[in-house]
Amino acid sequence: MLSRRPQATIDLAALEHNFARVKQLAPQSKVLAVLKANAYGHGMLSVAQVLKAADALGVARIDEALALRAGGITKPIVLLEGFFHADELQQVVASNLQLVIHHREQAEALLAAVLDAPVRVWLKIDTGMHRLGIYPHEFEELYQRLSQSPNVQGPLRLISHFASSDELDKPATARQLALFDQITQNSAGEHSLANSAAVLNWPQSHGDWVRPGLMLYGVSPMADSVGSDHGLKPVMTLSSSVIAVRQVSAGDAVGYGGSWIAAHNSRLAVVAMGYGDGYPRGAGNNADVLIHGKRLPIVGRVSMDMITVDVGNEPVAVGDKVILWGNDLPVEHLARRVDTIPYELLCNITSRVQFSYVN
Ligand SMILES: *Cc1c(COP(=O)(O)O)cnc(C)c1O
């Protein structure tokens, strides 16, 4: 029997489909699949096990990489922010991890280290994001010194990150791309710039390696579209169950603060899903769920463990399944409603939610 707890059902066939879609969009490029933050909330190890065709995996922090290694993943793993402290370098070598080097101190620490074996380095240049990346004027010097270091397994790979590749009408991406080409034109090494939005929008940026994250999970990085507009399939379905159904009379105020008042006699379904599960509190009086395929509104505030849904005369009963997002209820739409991005909603799912992997 299915538990009535909140469930995240992860469709592994959809994940494979989305990976194939990346290959179709960027047929000349290798794929560094981005699995940071527990694979955007989907379960890092399970995702890594399915993405056998990925050329490398990307994570943000060394503990994520070590968890993949501990789980038996032998594929190349890139630390997208490199090491945070020189103490980590022995572990980087021992676990055969690859490093993004994005600022001078990091480069100096790597150059000064005494290592058992050289590491693969992706040298990151700031071309306009102004977050991580060496300054353009540092490139020549650091490229030469790293290339010649016995600690570096050559040739260097050259990377940058886009600030606005999800916005087609801004000149920023073309400018970043032109600057990257200019800085790197006389230096050997594979190029990598494209996140999901650039895989979708900027084919001229695909280069040797693309770095998709969100699109692998079937979700659009653009504010005005959903995954299916781009041939993607949502990987996660977030669902739960009705745990009570009650009558309300016209004038009854529902939930904390009585923020919703029934305009007429109706029926409410109480659903086991709340902000303690990662469901956004901003969805109160502001979003729909699916029950028996029908969109029904959340009324009143989202509590820690529950939401209330106005089901009117629909034949909804205790135990019925409720979809919070998934195939016919895109997480992108909910994100817009609650003034955030789907990345945040996916990452926010908490450990109270039970995960199952299908297909
Ligand atoms: C997270 C990340 C990505 C993936 O971005 P998406 O928008 O999810 O495709 C790519 N590159 C770097 C460096 C990242 O940190």
The ligand as a MOL file (V3000), in Angstrom:
LIG
                    3D

  0  0  0     0  0            999 V3000
M  V30 BEGIN CTAB
M  V30 COUNTS 15 15 0 0 0
M  V30 BEGIN ATOM
M  V30 1 C 24.7500 24.9530 -11.7240 0
M  V30 2 C 25.7180 25.1520 -12.8460 0
M  V30 3 C 25.3890 24.7870 -14.1550 0
M  V30 4 C 24.0320 24.2710 -14.5520 0
M  V30 5 O 23.1200 25.3190 -14.6580 0
M  V30 6 P 21.6070 25.0530 -15.1660 0
M  V30 7 O 21.0400 26.4010 -15.3100 0
M  V30 8 O 20.9510 24.2610 -14.1010 0
M  V30 9 O 21.7230 24.2930 -16.4350 0
M  V30 10 C 26.3620 24.9100 -15.1190 0
M  V30 11 N 27.5900 25.3890 -14.8300 0
M  V30 12 C 27.9320 25.7720 -13.5850 0
M  V30 13 C 29.2920 26.2900 -13.3280 0
M  V30 14 C 27.0090 25.6760 -12.5650 0
M  V30 15 O 27.3530 26.0560 -11.3280 0
M  V30 END ATOM
M  V30 BEGIN BOND
M  V30 1 1 1 2
M  V30 2 1 2 3
M  V30 3 2 2 14
M  V30 4 1 3 4
M  V30 5 2 3 10
M  V30 6 1 4 5
M  V30 7 1 5 6
M  V30 8 2 6 7
M  V30 9 1 6 8
M  V30 10 1 6 9
M  V30 11 1 10 11
M  V30 12 2 11 12
M  V30 13 1 12 13
M  V30 14 1 12 14
M  V30 15 1 14 15
M  V30 END BOND
M  V30 END CTAB
M  END
